[in-house]
Amino acid sequence: MYRYDAYDQAFVDERVAQYRDQTARYVRGELSEAEFLQLRLRNGLYIQRLAPMLRVAVPYGTLSSTQLRMLAHIARHYDRGYGHLSTRQNVQFNWPDLEEVPDILAELATVQMHAIQTSGSCIRNVTTDEFAGVAADEVVDARPYCELIRQWSTAHPEFDWLPRKFKIAVNGAAHDRAAIAVHDIGLQVKRGAGGEVLVDVYVGGGLGRTPVIAELIRTDLPEAHLLTYLEAILRVYNRYGRRDNKYKARIKILVRAMGADSFRAKVDAEWEHGRDGAQTLTREEITRVAGHFQPPAYEPLTDQPDVLGDARLADVDFDRFVRRNVRAHRMPGYACVVLSTKQTGIAPGDVTDTQMEQVADWADRFGHGEVRISHEQNFVLPDVRQRDLPALFAEARSAGLGATNLGLLSNIICCPGGDYCSLANAKSIPVAEAIQRRFEDVDYQFDLGDLDINISGCMNACGHHHVGNIGILGVDKKGEEFYQVSLGGHSGHSGNEAALGEIVGPSFARAEVTEAISRILDTYVDNRVEDESFLHCFRRIGIAPFKERVYANAD
């Protein structure tokens, strides 16, 4: 993973000192609320419903065990003993004292971490496939390109005050696990016929009030021009993006208003001015950054199906763990392991300080000291020896991180909702728990197969409800919490095209949601053909049978 050089460390240390002074001036009344707002946002601090919330950057979701232990320390000493894994692969703390945030940032800086640009109208944390660098189906390791974008975009003077927040995702695998189709810019990194690295560029995707699937505006962009082309896109957005209405300020609105062809033409015209300029990537620079992502010293192992087979026969839960939570590694004898945070009764994505320390210990013992965070709000250990899987599972199960539900109904993506967020119209966490409790039978979940449920507490869509196979959105009706259900959404992984869900019909009161989901699942079971997933069944039969069943006998 990337390590700071002296320049990086000095920059972060200076930023901490700067923000400490800004906070002190605000506390003394020398800065107004409005003046402090943009300063704290660009250092990751929100003011939520009940307390401040600090969002810590985890670039492309990659952490060292040392960094994860620091996050555990912060949770224990500055918060209430836990943190939250976000859908942007970051970590959030929900209860820090505003006056102590500079101290938290100072401690983060000692392990090469920060909260810079985790909020505000700027380029946010760049995300990617949680299995980047180790996935068996990977074509190009996306992490060096994420790091190049991170360095280019951090404190970029031209793009620090964009019309609205800006999100970039990069995918280098055969299947898109980075959801590039629903980002402001999505990048698919691939190889050309001669082995050269090329990039397909998608622009104008996003969820929120106006969900949009991104437009492909350029194919086969040479890697040397990655930053110059991104710069051209951002300049067009900065120039033409709306600033008079924040609800119409995202680049997706601009692309739709102009049309993809017109937008592409403006980007290409802008690119002509800088395509061979200072931001052109040299082979030396690409090699330098890629050098931070060289493979660890893997043992010369072979796959061990017999050893794992015996363990799977002896423990049905371990068998389920291997089937759902273990992914193929590019190296023989190794596996990628997902540690689920989706325990019934626990807010999805919430992890305690003790759990963070345990995951850090497992990363050291069973891997090479590296941890990932997925956009599904789970931990990933990227380099586990297959022979260690039974021991890891036993400890993960004891620690509350061994749920065998990856890709199943109970692996719910869920925003903090009305329990924390000041923007939320309704609570999300209780709805997630009610669904998990109603359908907690593991055999039933395995019988249903792949099924993504996503829940958001408001139209900002932090829970990505638009791309859930079943999406649930909290809405306000005259001060009462109701929930709108959509079907057929998909973020674009596993060989399926990205799609936005279709709204079933009128919204439901909270007490009615689980029954509505039950009727949706019954409709699927009654109509599916052998081995057909929920998504494929929905696409084959359409929304009408689900709608008829859900609202049957309604007054």
Beta strands, then each sheet from edge to edge (+ up, - down):
strand 1: 45-47
strand 2: 52-56
strand 3: 62-64
strand 4: 82-85
strand 5: 91-93
strand 6: 127-128
strand 7: 168-171
strand 8: 185-191
strand 9: 197-203
strand 10: 215-222
strand 11: 326-328
strand 12: 334-339
strand 13: 350-352
strand 14: 370-373
strand 15: 379-385
strand 16: 413-414
strand 17: 453-456
strand 18: 470-477
strand 19: 480-487
strand 20: 502-503
strand 21: 508-509
sheet 1: 1+ 2- 5+ 4- 13+
sheet 2: 3+ 14- 15+ 12- 11+
sheet 3: 6+ 7+ 8+ 9- 10+
sheet 4: 16+ 17+ 18+ 19- 20+
sheet 5: 16+ 17+ 18+ 19- 21+
end
